[in-house]
C-alpha cells in the first residue's frame, strides 16, 4: 500500500471516529449542564480500530469501536483483552510487545489502522503486515475481530 493510500485510509478512519466522538461528547456535555459544580471529566479511553484486507491501493475497512473499560457502544468482540493490552502500553499500539508465535509464510497483506484518545492524548496508528497472523502477533489481538 502506498503512503498516499495509507494516508487516505487513515483520514477516512479519523473522520468516522471523530463523528462518533462528537456524538459521545454531545451526550456528555448535556449531562454536564445538569451538574455545573463538577469539574469537566477527562475524555474516556477509546479507539476506533480497523483492518483493511488485500494489497490494493484502498481496501474495504472492517472497523470496531473499543471503549476502555468496555461499555455502551463497544463493538470489539474481545474488548476486555484488547483494553488490558492497551492499558499496558498507555494506548500506544506501536509499543505492544510482539508475541512469539509461528505464523505461516503466506503473503496476504493487511493494514491495521487506529484512531482514538487515551488518557486525554490523541493516538493514531497505521501499519501493514504480511498477513493477519503477523498482525495479531504484533498487536496483541487489538485488531483480532474473530472473537
C-alpha positions in Angstrom: 0.0 0.0 0.0 1.4 3.4 -0.9 1.9 6.1 1.6 -0.8 8.2 -0.2 -3.3 5.4 0.0 -2.5 4.8 3.7 -2.9 8.5 4.4 -6.3 8.5 2.7 -7.4 5.4 4.7 -6.3 7.0 8.0 -8.1 10.2 7.1 -11.3 8.2 6.4 -10.9 6.3 9.7 -10.3 9.6 11.6 -13.4 11.2 10.1 -15.5 8.1 11.2 -14.1 8.1 14.7 -14.4 11.9 15.0 -18.1 11.7 14.2 -18.6 9.0 16.8 -16.7 11.1 19.4 -18.8 14.1 18.7 -21.9 12.1 19.4 -20.5 10.7 22.6 -19.2 14.2 23.6 -22.6 15.8 22.9 -24.2 13.4 25.3 -21.5 14.1 27.9 -22.0 17.9 27.5 -25.7 17.6 28.1 -25.1 15.6 31.3 -22.5 18.2 32.4 -25.1 21.0 32.0 -27.1 19.4 34.9 -24.1 19.4 37.2 -22.3 22.8 36.8 -20.4 22.5 40.1 -18.5 19.4 38.9 -15.2 19.7 37.1 -15.3 18.5 33.5 -14.2 14.9 33.2 -11.3 13.9 31.0 -12.3 12.1 27.9 -12.5 8.3 28.3 -10.1 5.9 26.7 -11.4 4.8 23.3 -10.0 3.6 20.0 -11.6 3.0 16.6 -9.6 0.1 15.2 -9.8 -1.2 11.7 -8.3 -3.7 9.3 -8.1 -3.4 5.5 -7.6 -6.6 3.6 -5.5 -7.0 0.4 -2.8 -5.1 -1.3 -4.9 -2.8 -3.4 -4.5 1.0 -3.1 -7.5 1.2 -0.8 -9.5 -1.7 0.6 -12.7 -2.2 2.5 -12.3 -1.3 6.1 -13.6 -3.6 8.8 -13.6 -1.5 11.9 -14.7 -1.7 15.6 -15.2 0.8 18.4 -13.3 -0.1 21.5 -14.2 1.7 24.8 -12.0 1.1 27.8 -13.3 -0.1 30.1 -15.8 -1.8 27.8 -19.2 -0.2 27.9 -22.0 1.1 25.8 -21.1 1.4 22.1 -18.2 -1.0 22.2 -18.3 -3.3 19.2 -15.0 -5.1 19.6 -15.7 -8.8 20.2 -12.9 -9.2 22.9 -12.9 -5.7 24.4 -11.7 -6.8 27.8 -8.5 -8.4 26.4 -7.9 -5.5 24.0 -8.3 -3.0 26.8 -5.8 -4.8 29.0 -3.3 -4.9 26.2 -3.7 -1.1 25.6 -3.6 -0.4 29.3 -0.1 -2.0 29.5 1.2 0.4 26.8 -0.7 3.5 27.7 -2.7 3.3 24.4 0.4 3.2 22.2 -0.2 0.3 19.8 3.3 0.5 18.4 4.7 -0.2 21.9 2.9 -3.6 22.2 5.5 -6.3 22.7 5.1 -8.9 19.9 4.1 -12.4 20.9 6.5 -15.1 19.8 4.3 -17.4 17.7 4.8 -19.2 14.4 2.9 -17.6 11.6 2.6 -19.1 8.1 4.8 -17.7 5.4 1.8 -16.7 3.3 1.7 -13.2 1.8 -1.9 -12.0 2.3 -1.3 -8.4 3.4 -3.5 -6.5 5.9 -3.2 -2.9 7.1 -4.1 -2.1 10.7 -5.3 1.4 11.4 -6.4 3.0 14.7 -7.5 6.4 15.9 -8.6 7.4 19.4 -8.0 9.1 22.7 -6.0 7.6 25.7 -5.8 9.5 29.0 -6.6 12.7 27.1 -4.0 12.2 24.4 -4.8 11.6 20.8 -3.5 8.3 19.5 -3.1 7.1 15.8 -1.6 4.0 14.3 -1.2 2.5 10.9 1.0 -0.4 9.8 0.8 -3.0 7.0 1.6 -6.7 7.9 2.3 -9.7 5.7 -0.8 -11.5 7.0 -3.4 -11.4 9.8 -1.4 -13.8 12.0 1.7 -11.4 11.9 -0.7 -8.5 12.7 -2.3 -10.2 15.7 1.1 -11.4 17.0 2.5 -7.8 16.8 -0.6 -6.0 18.2 -1.7 -8.3 21.0 -5.0 -9.1 19.4 -6.2 -5.5 19.4 -7.2 -6.0 15.7 -8.4 -9.6 16.1 -12.1 -9.3 15.4 -12.8 -13.1 15.1 -13.8 -13.1 18.8 
